[in-house]
Amino acid sequence: MVIGIMSDSHGRADRVRDACALFDKLGAEHLIHCGDVGGTDVLDELVGRACTFVWGNMDSPDHATRAYVDSVGLPWPEQSPVSIAVAGKRLLVFHGHEPGIMDRAWTLDADYAFHGHTHECRDERFGDLRIINPGALTRAARYTVATLDLTTDELTFHEIPSER
């Protein structure tokens, strides 16, 4: 099963739309957004898809945001990290700004941990845990996302064009 991973869109729904089109082309069955969403326009691009997202340090979700998320059927992130099971793997999703999260990430029971915040691609292993940052869709030299095949453990970073 292929999952699509993105982060740090900071309201750039056009880049999220381009990322989702790429994920569709590559057969991604679940999408993950690692925070700094930047508004409901970005979330609109995730509606109708199997997805998980978290809030970042630049997000300010309020009651209206909660009402919107609930109305379109997206899963509200109750805590960070969000822990989900996909294709028999345990996945953690967080932004990376949360106090102490990076220090304790590898002590949590998971196969993969996905984060954003740094705007830099990352792929590291700590024992059985693989920590992945897909890069960013804004404020980066290259706008990148990633796909991960949970069956083969194959990770690929993809560049999203920046001409918009």
C-alpha positions in Angstrom: 0.0 0.0 0.0 1.3 3.4 -1.0 0.8 6.5 1.2 1.4 10.1 0.2 3.1 12.4 2.7 3.3 16.2 2.7 3.9 19.0 5.1 4.1 22.8 5.6 1.7 23.9 2.9 1.1 27.2 4.7 -2.2 27.8 2.9 -0.9 26.9 -0.6 -3.9 24.9 -1.7 -2.6 25.0 -5.3 0.5 23.0 -4.3 -1.5 20.6 -2.2 -3.8 20.1 -5.2 -0.7 19.4 -7.4 0.7 17.0 -4.7 -2.7 15.2 -4.5 -2.7 14.8 -8.3 0.7 13.2 -8.1 -0.4 10.9 -5.3 -3.4 9.9 -7.4 -1.1 9.1 -10.3 1.2 7.0 -8.1 -1.7 5.1 -6.5 -1.5 6.5 -3.0 -4.3 5.1 -0.9 -3.9 7.2 2.2 -2.6 10.8 2.5 -0.8 12.4 5.5 -0.3 16.1 6.1 2.3 16.8 8.8 1.1 20.2 9.8 1.3 23.9 9.1 -1.8 23.4 6.9 -2.6 27.0 6.6 -6.4 27.1 6.2 -9.5 25.4 5.1 -8.6 25.8 1.4 -5.8 23.3 1.9 -8.2 21.0 3.8 -10.6 21.2 0.9 -8.1 19.3 -1.2 -8.1 16.4 1.3 -11.9 16.0 1.4 -13.1 12.7 0.2 -9.7 11.0 0.6 -8.4 8.7 3.3 -6.2 11.0 5.2 -4.6 12.0 8.5 -3.4 15.5 9.3 -2.1 17.4 12.3 -1.8 21.0 13.2 1.5 22.9 13.1 2.9 25.9 15.0 1.5 28.2 12.3 -2.0 26.8 12.5 -4.7 28.3 14.7 -7.7 26.0 14.7 -10.7 27.4 16.4 -14.4 26.4 16.8 -15.2 27.4 13.3 -12.4 25.3 11.9 -13.6 22.4 14.0 -17.1 22.8 12.7 -15.8 22.9 9.1 -13.6 19.8 9.6 -16.5 17.9 11.1 -18.9 19.0 8.3 -16.6 17.7 5.5 -15.9 14.4 7.3 -12.1 14.9 7.9 -10.6 13.3 11.0 -9.9 16.0 13.6 -6.5 15.6 15.2 -7.2 15.3 18.9 -3.6 15.1 20.0 0.0 15.0 18.8 1.3 12.7 17.8 -1.7 11.2 16.1 -1.3 7.4 16.0 -3.0 5.4 13.3 -2.7 1.9 11.9 -2.5 1.5 8.1 -1.8 -1.7 6.2 -0.7 -3.4 9.4 1.8 -0.7 10.3 1.6 1.7 13.2 2.2 5.3 12.1 2.8 8.4 14.1 2.1 11.8 12.7 3.2 15.1 14.3 4.5 18.5 13.2 7.8 18.6 15.0 7.5 21.8 17.0 5.9 20.1 20.0 8.1 20.3 23.1 10.3 17.2 23.5 8.6 15.3 20.6 11.8 14.6 18.7 13.5 13.4 21.9 10.8 10.9 22.6 9.7 9.9 19.1 11.9 6.8 19.0 10.6 5.6 22.4 7.0 5.4 21.1 5.7 2.1 19.7 5.6 2.6 16.0 7.0 1.5 12.7 7.1 5.0 11.1 7.0 8.6 12.4 6.2 11.4 10.0 6.9 15.1 10.8 7.4 18.4 9.1 8.4 21.8 10.6 12.0 21.9 9.4 11.1 22.2 5.7 13.9 19.7 4.9 13.6 16.1 3.7 14.6 13.5 6.2 14.8 9.7 6.3 16.5 8.2 9.3 16.2 4.9 11.3 16.4 4.5 15.0 16.2 0.8 15.7 12.9 -0.4 14.3 11.5 3.1 13.8 11.8 5.0 10.6 11.5 8.8 10.9 10.5 10.6 7.7 10.0 14.3 6.8 8.7 14.8 3.3 10.1 18.4 3.1 7.8 21.3 2.5 5.4 22.8 0.0 6.5 26.4 0.9 9.6 28.2 2.1 12.0 25.7 0.8 14.6 25.6 -2.0 12.6 22.8 -3.6 9.0 22.0 -2.8 8.8 18.3 -2.0 6.4 15.5 -0.9 7.1 11.8 -0.5 5.5 8.5 -1.1 6.1 5.4 1.0 5.1 1.9 0.0 4.3 0.2 3.3 4.6 -3.2 1.8 8.2 -2.8 0.4 9.4 0.0 2.7 10.4 2.0 -0.5 10.4 5.8 0.1 10.6 8.3 -2.8 10.8 12.1 -2.5 9.1 14.0 -5.3 9.5 17.6 -6.4 6.3 19.7 -6.9 6.8 22.5 -9.5 7.0 26.0 -8.1 5.9 28.0 -11.2 2.7 29.2 -9.6 
